[in-house]
Every structure is written in structure tokens, then in C-alpha cells.
Amino acid sequence: MNSEFTAIIVDDERPARLMLRSLLEKYQATICLIGEAQNGKEAIELIEGKKPDIVFLDIQMPDMNGFEVLSRLTWQPMVIFVTAYEQYALDAFRENSIDYLLKPVEEERFDQSIQKLLRLGNSNKEVDVAAMLKIFNQLQPKKEITALPVKVGQKILLIRFSEISYFESRDGYVSLFTSTGKEYVSDLNLQELVEKLPDNFLRVQKSFIVNKDSIKEIQRYFNNRLILILDDRNNSKITTGTSYISQIRNALGL
Amino acid sequence: MDESISFIEFLRNRIDDFTYMFLTALGFLAAYYWLYTKLEGKIRSIFLRRNIVGLIVLAVYSVYYFTLLYGKIYYQLESNYEKLVPYLHAYYSMAISAVVCFNLYYLFTFKLANSSRWAQAVKNIIFFLLVILAMIGSNWPIYGTNLLHTIPFYPMVALMVVLVDSGCRYVIRLQSLKKKAKELETLKLKDQLMQAQLDALHAKINPHFLYNSLNSIAGLALIDGHKTRKMAISLSKFFRYSINRENSNLTTVKEEMEMAETYLEIERVRFEERLNYEIHIEPGLEAFKIPRFILQPLVENSVKHGLRGDLRELFIRIHASYEGKKLSLSVQDNGLPFAENFEPGYGLKSVYDKLDLLFPGKYEVALYNNPEKQVRIIIENER
């Protein structure tokens, strides 16, 4: 154990660790592999415990990603990221001069990285991990909420937003009505729903939220109110509240 | 009028009346046609069925008829009545008789609307006779016993009215045909759209999965030849299925289950003993048709979320069973339960989308936390 550098491999898949281990074999004289971790938590413990010089860090792991691991470390090793990410995500890496290896790992590319590391030390130390984590999270495909879970007995049903025609609050319960006329009870109150639902849902009255896309007809009513006729099975009629009129007009382009 | 006058001369004398009548008939028919096309679907059919126009016109006609009778006696004292009335009369009588006929015609023939060409011809002849009758009727108060003189040109006017009517009808039919063609086109487009949507849903296989699997192959190659070979074969099987050369949207339960298993075999090479699974099809359900790739996204979710946290060993159970006469597909795992504010991701959404396109209104997807964490799809009999 008189190698110059110590190294740790972090990856949640054994075959991937095998791959790196075999690639490291020819550097036995300079790099000594002192441990392997298979998730973020293990990695943190191992790195803090053994304080290695080099860490080969998988970015996508089930419990946390590679940047999260780095941001929780007190010991700062030199890091080579290993990732199966698509090209677009890697642009951010390149801009921050972060060294990375693409899965499946090419031998030539691996050698280049090692040699660069041994020659120049690591540029990763200057990287603002927190900022990188932020960029990284932004690059993740945004999860678009498209449905609302409702409980029916033991079941959780997902009601797609496009199916919902309106919500009504009655006696402390919020009911959800679908375009086919089915009724479900939601656990959330109207205020929580307004925050959660996409823009095409509109609060039109103290106790009603309406799906804009399900409005079939709008009739004028007295006192700055409107009657909305919905395109659902019952052709539901909803009278809007006086205080909501300007929002409704804006939203519907009236 | 003198009885010795010839027919040609008679027509020449009445040429103004004739023109007026014709133009008025044309005007009224055009107005009627315009009204007809302005009215939309449901209102139009109510309008025609209850024949509101017909009733109004009949009322106006009755008022006119009686004022004319009364007026003849009243105005006879005035000198220019004799000059004025024929023109006015001709004008009104023609117009009104045309509209009355038109409405009577609708009233009598409404039920024949979609009938054959012969029925149409019979309708036109009835209409033709009705026009003549109405004109004779409306002229009676003026000409009285002299009515015989005016008879010869009624058929001509009636013929014109019928021709104009047929023309209107033809245009209306042409329009409705065009509309139908357009609807058909939309339907076709919808079909194409559905295919495109399904294609898009199929094509979206996670690239991470591919790269990670290939990396595993590269990693295993030097250590375990057998495992490497198995992995390469499983991977190609899986991709062959996902490429979907035959472009079929449906597959059988058996095939879909096999693919879920292939997927799990690949993942098991990556995650080894941490991932275990059991697959079961109740006998008789193997050939049941289901959309392609509705199990795999659920299994992928189980793997992705199941290995999160402290869970050391993930167990996935895939079952196809009868739920009464319906098919139940269930993917259970021992991972963390679905959260209260669970937000479905792309995989689950794609399952919904495929079922929506291929089994609209005939399926249910439900998540359970009790007694086991599972996603369950219930599909009513084959399409």
C-alpha cells in the first residue's frame, strides 16, 4: 500500500463498479482502490472515514445524486463523475470544467481522465457544488403534474385534470366532478387545490373551481355575475361570484 | 277582360304581374333558405318540425285574405282601387302563396326527408299542385268569377317556384354533404393522430436504461462471460419488442408479461440479489389483448422507487388474473407506500394514455397501499 493515491468507487450497480475496477487495474502502481460504495449514504460514510484522494462518483443513485453526496462532505476528494446522461446535461459539466466519464465507459477516455488528474490535480475543487446541484436539478425533466389522486375506500384513483369539470365545496368537503358525471371526494380544500392545479382551473365562486376547458356556454346574470354552463354529462350550471368577476374576465378573455 | 284576347296577348298584358310574382317568389325562397342555413342543428330541426315559419305565414295570410275581402267592399268607392289592387294583389298573393306552399310542403313531407329520388319527385309534384291551388285560392277575392282568365300562367309560376325550391334544396344538401365529408376527414385525422400519439408513447424508452445496461455489459464482459451473453440477449429482446416493427398497438398478456420479465432480468443483472420478482398468469388469460408497454412502465417505477431509501431487497410481484369477467393486471412491490400527495410521472401517464386511446371507458387504474402496495389495471373484455 505504497501507491501515491487512494481511490473509491461509488456506483449502485455492481457491474458498473466491476467495469471501473478493471479499468483501474493498470494504474495499480499509482492508484490504490481502497473501497466501494453502492449508494449515496454509504459513499458519504466511506469517504469521510477513509478520506480518499480520488472518488469515481456515479451521478444517478437511488437515494441521492452525486452532487448531493459532494455537498454533504467535509473531506474534499478529487472527483471524476461517471454518468449515463444525455449530451444536453453534459454541457453544464463542460462549462464548469468538471471531469466526467460517459457510460458505457471508454478505455481511452478513462486513461485521459486519469492522466490529466495525476498531472494537474483536480479542477473540481473550485467547482461550486451547490450551484452545480441547482443547475443539475434544473436540467432534470420537469415533472408535469397531470392528475389528482383521490381515495375511494382502499383505492387511490388518479383523476386526470382533463377529465375534471369542476370542484365544489359543500359542508366542509370538496367534491370533484368529472365530465362523465362521476363524483369523488378530494382530501384537499379549495385553496390548496387552487395552488396545486394548473392554470386552466379557475376559482369562480367561494365554493367552486371550474375547469376552463369544460365551459360550454357563458350567460350574463345580474349583479356582475355570470352563469357558466359546463360541457359535462349533466350540463352543470354554475353561477359565478361577484368578487371573482375580474379574474374570470381576465382568464376567459371576456 | 275581353274573352277574345289571345293567350300571348294576355301574357303580354300581365307581364308586370308575372315579373313581380316571380321575383317575389325568388326573394321569399332566398329569405327562407337564408334563415334555414342561419339556424344551427338542434334549433333548425325544432324550427322545421314545429314549422314556426309556417304558422306565422298562415296567420299573416289569413289576416291578409280577410282584409282583402273586406277592403274590396270598402275601397270600391275609391277611384284608383281598380288600378292599384291588381299589382299590389299580384305581388302579395304570389309571395304569400309561395311561402304557404313551401311550408305546407315541409309540413307534409318532413318525414320523407331522407327518402328516394322517386319520393322526391312525387313531393315536387305535390308541391307544384299546392302552389297552383294556393294561388287560385289567394286570387279568388279579387277576380271572383273572372278567375278563369288568370289560370293559364299559374302552372308556369308554380314551375318556377318548384325549380327555385329544388335549387335551394340542392345547395343545402350539397352543404350538408360537404359537412359530412369534413367530419369524415376529421375522423380520419383523429385516427392518424391516435396512431401518432401511440407511436410517440412507444418510442420513449429511457436512454439511461440503455446506457446503464450497456455499461453493465462492458463491466461484466471480462469477469462473467455467461452473464454478459445473457444480458446482451435480454437487452436485444427488449429493444426488439420496443421498436415494434409490425406497428401493432396491441399485444397479448403473455407477451407483455414476458417483456416485463425480460426487463426485470436486465435490471437483475444490474442490481443482483437486491432485486427479486415473481410473475404469474392465471390460465386462460394468456391471449387476452392489451396495449403494448402497459406493464413495463409500472415495473420500471417499482424498480426506480423501490430501491430508494434503506430498502435492501426489493420484491416485485406481477399478476394477471380474472376479476369476475374482467382482466386484472397487478404490479406489487415491497417498496415505500404511495405518498398522500403522490404525483404520477411519465410512466403512469403513458399507461393511462395508451388505455385511453385503445380501451376508452373500459378500464380502471388504481393504486393501493393496503394490504399491499400495488398498481392495478382492470380491463373489460377484449375490444
Boltz contact constraints between the chains, C-beta under 6 A:
constraints:
  - contact:
      token1: [A, 13]
      token2: [B, 270]
      max_distance: 6.0
  - contact:
      token1: [A, 14]
      token2: [B, 272]
      max_distance: 6.0
  - contact:
      token1: [A, 15]
      token2: [B, 216]
      max_distance: 6.0
  - contact:
      token1: [A, 15]
      token2: [B, 219]
      max_distance: 6.0
  - contact:
      token1: [A, 15]
      token2: [B, 220]
      max_distance: 6.0
  - contact:
      token1: [A, 16]
      token2: [B, 215]
      max_distance: 6.0
  - contact:
      token1: [A, 16]
      token2: [B, 219]
      max_distance: 6.0
  - contact:
      token1: [A, 18]
      token2: [B, 219]
      max_distance: 6.0
  - contact:
      token1: [A, 18]
      token2: [B, 223]
      max_distance: 6.0
  - contact:
      token1: [A, 19]
      token2: [B, 218]
      max_distance: 6.0
  - contact:
      token1: [A, 19]
      token2: [B, 219]
      max_distance: 6.0
  - contact:
      token1: [A, 22]
      token2: [B, 222]
      max_distance: 6.0
  - contact:
      token1: [A, 62]
      token2: [B, 307]
      max_distance: 6.0
  - contact:
      token1: [A, 62]
      token2: [B, 308]
      max_distance: 6.0
  - contact:
      token1: [A, 63]
      token2: [B, 308]
      max_distance: 6.0
  - contact:
      token1: [A, 84]
      token2: [B, 208]
      max_distance: 6.0
  - contact:
      token1: [A, 84]
      token2: [B, 211]
      max_distance: 6.0
  - contact:
      token1: [A, 84]
      token2: [B, 212]
      max_distance: 6.0
  - contact:
      token1: [A, 103]
      token2: [B, 211]
      max_distance: 6.0
  - contact:
      token1: [A, 103]
      token2: [B, 215]
      max_distance: 6.0
  - contact:
      token1: [A, 104]
      token2: [B, 214]
      max_distance: 6.0
  - contact:
      token1: [A, 104]
      token2: [B, 215]
      max_distance: 6.0
  - contact:
      token1: [A, 104]
      token2: [B, 218]
      max_distance: 6.0
  - contact:
      token1: [A, 143]
      token2: [B, 345]
      max_distance: 6.0
  - contact:
      token1: [A, 145]
      token2: [B, 343]
      max_distance: 6.0
  - contact:
      token1: [A, 146]
      token2: [B, 349]
      max_distance: 6.0
  - contact:
      token1: [A, 147]
      token2: [B, 344]
      max_distance: 6.0
  - contact:
      token1: [A, 149]
      token2: [B, 342]
      max_distance: 6.0
  - contact:
      token1: [A, 154]
      token2: [B, 368]
      max_distance: 6.0
  - contact:
      token1: [A, 154]
      token2: [B, 370]
      max_distance: 6.0
  - contact:
      token1: [A, 155]
      token2: [B, 366]
      max_distance: 6.0
  - contact:
      token1: [A, 156]
      token2: [B, 367]
      max_distance: 6.0
  - contact:
      token1: [A, 157]
      token2: [B, 366]
      max_distance: 6.0
  - contact:
      token1: [A, 158]
      token2: [B, 344]
      max_distance: 6.0
